[in-house]
Amino acid sequence: METAETGATAKAAILVVAAMTLIGLLDTYVYVIAGRAGLGQFHMLRAIIAIPLVWAAVRLSGGRLTVKRPVRVAVRSMFFAISMLVYFGALAFLPVASVAAGLFTAPIFVLLISVAFLRERVGWRRVAAVGVGFAGILLVLRPGSSDIGLWVFAPIVGGLFYAIAGVITRRWCAEESTPTMLVGFFLAMIVLGGAGSVVLSLSDHAVPDGQAGFVLRGWGTLGWAVWVWIVVQAVGSSFCVGLVTKAYQSAETSAVAIFEYSLLITAAFWGLVLRGQAPDAYAISGMAMIVVAGAVLALRGDQPGPLRTPA
């Protein structure tokens, strides 16, 4: 017989898996944007489109955008924005599933930060989960197995910054609303993206053509297809945040967090179907280890959550 708690968890799982499926699809097509736009330009334009959507959603629901601790929200937003800059920058060089796997090291870094700086005590199970998770990410990324150099470590760096932002969210921003923090994130993307675009546009450096120039390109000339995908990214990301937020409001946090790891599966699926990027046995094994580690950490400790959606 289904209990109310079981039903709520099932509905939350459907919402999260739907969001992760859409995110995996959207991120698979970042290569279209990366071929013409600059990284900062993309994030700035996406944020400019997304903020009115968030504001409209808040107004339609009868709410208001208010911030209680602006400085703390700003610091948190900057760390989240940096993590997303690294995440999307890596998408120009690595398969979506590999980049997502790197971002899912965030709970591992949260635990390490909590132990090293917050003096929290952890049991052997979570310590073992950290080891399993890092071994998994090494299997997925396999440093030295490709010719992209240090970019192979970018997803892990993104996971570190995401973890820092998650700790700040839990410690400093617990009383802030999701729309407020989401707008703060998008404002940080406008600042960082705009500043990066200006600096790169004014600097005298060679910019490779196509996807290889995504990170170094200041302000690219956008075709209609790129504009379409930037708008789709803005609308889709905002919609996914809403789905995941609703899921976290409906069921136990630890239970919901586990289903976010479905992004590894959906990203691999879309990468295979749309771009022929099939993960090998090493990558599949590594993803499984990351999921196991994340599940252990989710069930035995607090999560920064949601992992991929910046809220």
C-alpha positions, 0 to 999 in steps of 0.5 A: 500500500502506498503511503503519503511519503512514498507517493511524494517521493515518487512524484519528486523523482519524476520531476527530477528525472524529467528535469535531468533529461531536459538538461542533458538534452540542452547541454548536448547542443551547447556545441552549436553555441560554442561554435560561434559565441564566446563563453562569457557572451553566451552566459550574459545573454542567457541571463538577460533573457532568464531574469525577466522569466523568473520575475514574471513567474514570481509575480504570477505566483503572487510573490516578491523578490526580496533579499535579506543578506545581499552580500552573502547572496552575492558571494554565493552567486559568484561561486555558482557562476564560476562553477557554471562558467567552468562547466559550460566551458568544458562542454566545448571539449568533453562529452556532456556525460563526462562533464556532468560526472565532474560536477557531481564531485560537488558532494565529495568536496562539500564533505572535505570542506566540512571536515577541513574548515568547519571541523565536522566529524564524519564516519568511515562510510562517508570517508569511503564514499569520497574515495570511491567517488574520486576513483570513479571520476578518474575512470570517467575522465582518465587524465592523459588519455586524450590530447585536450591537456588540462581541460580534462580537469575542468569538470572537477574544478567546476565541482569544487566551486559548486561545492563551495557555493553549496556550503555557503548556501547552507551556512549563509543563505538558508533564509533566502528564497529560491527565486532570489538566489536564482536572480542573484546567480543570473546577475553574477553571470551578467557581471562575469560574462560581460566582464570576460567578454570585454576583456577578451574582445579588447585583448590581442590574442589568437582565437581558434575557429569553431568550438575550440575558440569558445573559451577565448572568444570575446564577442562572436557574431551570432547566427539565428541558430545560436540565438535560438539555442541561447533562448532555449537554454534560458527558458529550459534552465529556468523551467528545470529549476522550477521542477527541481525546486518543486521536487525538493519542496515535496519530499525528503532532501536526501531522497530527492538528491539521489535522483539528480544522478540520473543526469549521468544517464540522460547525458550519456543517452543524448550524447550517444543518440545525437552526437554518437558519443558512446561512453566506454566500459571505464566511463560507465564503471566510473559513473556507477561509482560516482552514483554510489558515492553520491547516494551514500553521502546523500543518505548520511549527510546534508546536500548542497542541492540541487546539483546542476540547477543553480538554485 
